[in-house]
Amino acid sequence: MMLDGVNVEKVAKMIKKLSKSAQFIVVSLREPMIECASSTIGVVMQEKNISTITGIRLNGKNAQAQISA
């Protein structure tokens, strides 16, 4: 969260490039980081302190819901 927009984009592109030979798990709320991800998992607090897990697999412009619990 401490990086400015330009550096978030640089780090996101670097991780995307390196992910061809390694797996990365990144915790981020920054849009450029999420846009470069191949999949995204989110945890949302619902009523009565119940957490809901949601996620999407990103395939270019065709984002599809993947996980819903």
C-alpha distances in whole Angstrom, upper triangle without the diagonal:
4,6,8,10,12,11,9,12,14,12,13,16,17,16,18,21,21,21,25,26,23,21,17,15,12,10,7,7,7,11,12,11,13,15,16,16,20,19,17,18,16,18,19,21,24,27,28,25,26,23,23,22,21,21,22,23,22,25,25,25,27,24,26,26,26,25,26,27
4,7,10,12,10,9,13,14,12,14,17,17,17,20,22,22,22,26,27,24,23,19,18,14,13,11,11,10,13,14,13,16,18,18,19,23,23,20,21,20,21,22,24,28,30,32,28,29,26,27,25,25,24,25,26,25,28,27,28,30,28,30,29,29,29,30,31
4,7,8,6,6,9,10,9,11,14,14,15,17,19,19,21,24,25,23,22,18,18,14,13,11,12,9,12,11,11,14,16,16,17,21,22,20,21,21,23,24,26,29,32,34,31,31,28,28,26,26,24,25,25,24,26,25,26,28,26,29,29,29,29,30,32
4,6,6,6,9,10,11,12,14,15,17,18,20,21,22,25,27,25,24,21,20,17,16,13,13,10,12,11,12,15,16,16,18,22,23,21,23,22,24,25,28,31,34,35,33,33,30,30,28,27,25,25,26,24,26,24,25,28,26,29,29,30,30,32,33
4,6,5,6,9,10,11,12,14,15,16,19,20,21,24,26,24,23,20,20,16,16,13,12,8,9,8,10,13,13,14,16,20,21,19,22,21,24,25,27,30,33,35,33,33,30,29,27,25,24,23,23,21,23,21,22,25,23,26,27,28,29,30,32
4,6,5,6,9,10,11,13,15,15,17,19,20,23,24,24,23,20,21,17,18,15,15,11,12,9,11,14,14,14,17,20,22,21,24,24,27,28,31,33,37,39,36,36,33,32,30,28,26,25,25,22,23,21,22,25,24,28,29,30,31,32,34
4,5,5,6,8,10,10,12,14,15,16,18,21,22,21,21,18,18,15,16,13,14,11,12,10,10,14,14,14,16,20,21,20,23,23,25,27,30,33,36,38,35,35,31,31,29,27,25,25,24,22,24,22,24,26,25,28,29,29,30,32,34
4,5,5,6,9,10,11,12,14,15,16,19,21,19,18,15,15,12,12,10,11,8,9,7,7,10,11,11,13,16,18,17,19,19,22,23,26,29,33,35,32,31,28,27,25,24,21,21,21,19,21,19,21,23,22,24,25,25,26,28,30
4,6,5,6,9,10,10,12,14,15,18,20,19,18,16,16,14,15,12,13,9,9,6,7,10,10,9,12,15,17,17,20,20,23,25,28,31,35,37,34,33,30,28,26,24,22,20,20,17,19,17,18,21,20,23,24,25,26,28,30
4,5,5,6,9,10,11,12,14,17,18,18,18,15,17,14,16,14,15,12,13,9,9,13,13,11,13,17,19,19,22,23,26,28,31,34,37,39,36,36,32,31,28,27,24,23,22,19,20,19,21,24,23,26,27,27,28,31,33
4,5,5,6,9,10,10,12,15,16,15,15,12,13,11,13,12,14,11,12,9,8,12,12,10,12,15,17,17,19,20,23,26,29,32,35,37,34,33,29,29,26,25,22,21,20,18,20,19,21,24,22,25,26,25,26,29,30
4,5,5,6,9,10,10,13,15,14,13,11,12,10,12,10,12,10,10,7,5,8,9,6,8,11,13,14,16,18,21,23,27,30,33,35,32,31,27,26,23,22,19,18,17,15,16,15,18,20,18,21,22,22,23,25,28
4,5,5,6,9,10,12,14,14,14,12,14,13,15,14,16,13,13,9,8,11,10,7,10,12,15,16,19,21,24,27,30,33,37,39,36,34,31,29,26,24,21,19,18,15,16,15,17,20,19,22,24,23,25,28,30
4,5,5,6,8,11,12,12,13,11,13,12,15,15,17,15,15,12,10,13,13,10,12,14,16,18,20,22,25,28,31,34,38,40,36,35,32,30,27,26,23,22,20,18,19,18,21,23,22,25,26,25,26,29,31
4,5,5,6,9,10,9,9,7,10,9,13,13,16,14,14,12,9,12,12,9,9,11,13,14,17,19,22,25,28,32,35,37,34,32,28,27,24,23,20,19,17,16,17,17,20,21,20,22,23,22,23,26,28
4,6,5,7,10,10,10,9,11,11,14,14,17,15,14,11,9,11,10,7,7,9,12,14,17,19,23,26,29,32,36,37,34,33,29,27,24,22,19,17,15,13,13,13,17,18,17,20,21,20,22,25,27
4,6,6,9,10,11,11,14,14,18,18,20,18,18,14,13,15,14,10,11,12,15,17,20,23,26,29,33,36,39,41,38,36,33,31,27,26,22,20,18,16,16,16,19,21,20,23,24,23,25,29,31
4,5,6,6,8,9,12,13,17,18,20,19,19,16,14,16,16,12,12,13,16,18,20,23,26,29,32,35,39,40,37,36,32,30,27,26,22,21,19,18,18,18,22,23,22,24,25,24,25,29,30
4,5,5,6,7,10,12,15,16,19,18,18,16,13,14,14,11,10,10,12,15,17,20,23,27,30,33,36,38,35,33,29,27,24,23,19,18,15,15,15,16,20,20,19,21,22,20,22,25,27
4,6,8,10,13,15,19,20,23,22,21,19,16,17,17,13,12,11,14,17,20,23,26,30,33,36,39,41,38,36,32,30,26,25,21,20,17,16,15,16,20,21,20,22,23,22,23,27,29
4,7,10,14,16,20,21,24,24,24,21,18,19,20,16,15,14,17,19,21,25,27,31,34,37,41,42,38,36,33,31,28,26,23,22,19,19,19,20,24,24,23,25,26,24,25,29,30
4,7,10,13,16,18,22,22,22,20,17,18,19,15,14,13,15,17,19,22,24,28,31,34,37,38,35,33,30,28,25,24,21,20,18,18,19,20,24,24,23,24,24,22,23,26,28
4,7,10,13,16,19,19,20,18,15,15,17,14,11,11,12,14,15,18,21,24,27,30,34,35,31,29,26,24,21,20,17,17,15,16,17,19,22,22,20,21,21,19,19,23,24
4,6,10,12,16,16,17,15,12,13,15,12,10,10,11,12,13,16,18,22,25,28,31,32,29,27,24,23,19,19,16,16,15,15,17,19,22,22,20,21,21,19,19,22,23
4,7,10,13,14,16,15,11,11,14,12,10,11,10,10,10,13,15,18,21,24,28,29,25,24,20,19,16,16,14,15,14,15,18,19,22,22,19,20,19,17,17,19,20
4,6,10,11,12,12,8,9,12,11,9,11,11,10,10,12,14,17,20,23,27,28,25,23,20,19,16,16,14,15,15,15,18,19,21,22,19,20,19,18,18,20,21
4,7,9,12,13,9,9,13,13,11,14,12,10,10,10,11,14,17,20,24,25,21,21,17,17,15,15,14,15,16,16,20,21,22,23,19,20,19,18,17,19,20
4,6,8,10,7,7,11,12,11,14,13,10,11,10,12,14,17,20,24,25,22,22,18,18,16,15,14,15,16,16,19,19,20,21,18,20,19,19,18,20,21
4,6,9,8,7,11,12,12,15,14,11,11,10,12,13,16,19,22,24,21,21,18,17,16,15,14,15,16,16,19,19,20,21,18,19,18,19,19,19,21
4,6,6,6,9,11,11,15,14,12,14,13,15,16,19,22,26,28,25,25,21,21,19,17,16,16,17,16,19,18,18,20,18,20,20,21,21,22,24
4,5,5,6,9,10,13,13,11,14,13,16,17,20,23,26,29,26,26,22,21,19,17,15,14,15,13,16,15,15,17,15,17,18,19,20,21,23
4,5,5,6,9,12,13,13,15,16,19,20,24,26,30,32,30,29,25,24,21,19,17,16,16,13,15,14,15,17,16,19,19,20,22,23,26
4,5,5,7,10,11,10,13,14,17,19,22,25,29,31,28,27,23,22,19,17,15,14,14,12,15,14,16,17,15,18,18,19,20,22,24
4,5,5,9,8,7,10,11,14,16,20,22,26,28,26,24,21,19,16,14,12,11,11,9,12,12,13,15,12,14,15,15,16,18,21
4,6,8,9,9,13,14,18,19,23,25,29,31,29,27,24,22,19,16,13,11,11,8,10,9,10,12,11,14,15,16,18,20,23
4,7,9,10,13,15,19,21,25,27,31,33,31,29,25,23,20,18,15,13,11,9,10,9,12,14,12,15,17,17,19,21,24
4,5,7,10,13,16,19,23,25,29,31,28,26,23,20,17,15,12,10,9,7,9,10,12,13,11,13,14,14,15,18,21
4,7,10,14,17,20,24,26,30,32,29,27,23,21,17,15,11,9,6,5,7,9,11,11,10,11,13,12,14,17,20
4,7,10,14,17,20,22,26,28,25,23,19,17,13,11,7,6,4,5,8,11,13,12,9,10,10,9,10,13,16
4,7,10,13,17,19,23,25,22,20,16,14,11,8,5,5,6,8,11,13,14,14,10,11,10,9,10,12,14
4,7,10,14,16,20,21,19,16,13,11,7,6,4,7,9,11,15,17,17,16,13,12,10,9,8,10,11
4,6,10,13,16,18,16,14,10,8,6,5,6,9,12,13,17,19,19,18,15,14,12,11,9,10,11
4,7,10,13,15,12,10,6,6,5,6,9,12,15,17,21,23,23,22,18,17,14,14,11,10,10
4,6,10,12,10,8,6,5,6,8,11,14,17,19,23,24,24,23,19,18,15,16,13,11,11
4,7,9,6,6,4,6,9,11,14,18,21,23,27,28,28,27,23,22,19,19,16,14,12
4,7,6,5,6,7,10,12,16,19,22,24,28,30,29,27,24,22,19,19,16,13,12
4,5,6,8,10,14,16,19,22,26,28,32,33,32,31,27,26,22,23,20,16,15
4,6,9,12,15,18,21,25,28,31,34,36,35,34,30,28,25,25,22,18,16
4,6,10,13,16,19,23,26,29,32,34,33,32,28,27,23,23,20,17,15
4,7,10,13,17,20,24,26,30,32,31,30,26,24,20,20,17,14,11
4,7,10,13,17,20,23,26,28,28,27,23,21,18,17,14,11,9
4,6,10,14,17,20,23,25,25,23,19,18,14,14,10,8,6
4,7,11,14,16,20,22,22,21,17,15,12,11,7,6,5
4,7,11,13,17,19,19,17,13,11,8,8,5,5,7
4,7,10,13,15,16,14,10,9,6,6,5,7,9
4,6,9,12,12,10,7,6,5,5,7,9,12
4,6,10,11,9,6,6,7,6,9,12,15
4,6,7,7,5,7,9,9,12,15,18
4,6,5,6,8,11,11,15,18,21
4,6,7,10,14,15,18,21,24
4,6,9,13,15,18,20,24
4,6,10,12,16,18,21
4,7,9,12,14,18
4,6,9,11,15
4,6,8,12
4,7,10
4,7
4
